[in-house]
Amino acid sequence: MNKSKLRRLGAGLLGACALILTTSFATPVLAAGDEEIGKVTKRPIPRFVSMKASEGNVRRGPSLTHRIDWVFKRRDMPLRITAEHGHWRRVEDRDGMGGWVHYSLLSGTRTVLIEKDMLTLHARPDATAPVMAALEMGVVARVAECGGEWCLLRSGGFKGWAPKARLWGVRPQEVFD
């Protein structure tokens, strides 16, 4: 074989190896609107839920035999479900920390975590609307509905609209009432 044939063969092999590595180890990227469907609940993954209980064990795996890594101790805390296995849901909090939690500890009630200190709640979904209240960073609020860029929240006896971009617990494109 001459040198040019060897170079072409080497380049072809290198390209094939790169293609195999890329397709073998690449994480699939879902297009907007495409979601994985949970094998147990047939609901979208990821999705947001909240803690039903005031305390919940977070385990390393989906069974009672797995070690407890820590305990969530905040009722209504928003969590993102990232996987399902039988009666167990793998969840993560705002910081990406999580593990496996029994489904009985979770609620479909939607809540959010306030991500901006003194976030103002407005009477309407409009930054110029009258301010109804201000919430500190880290407050958990219940979500009544979400539109394109705003969500209607309830917390501490107050109700008002807040920009979705300042909340953790709803996806940017999510709309519900």
Disulfide bonds with the S-S distance in Angstrom:
Cys146-Cys151 1.93
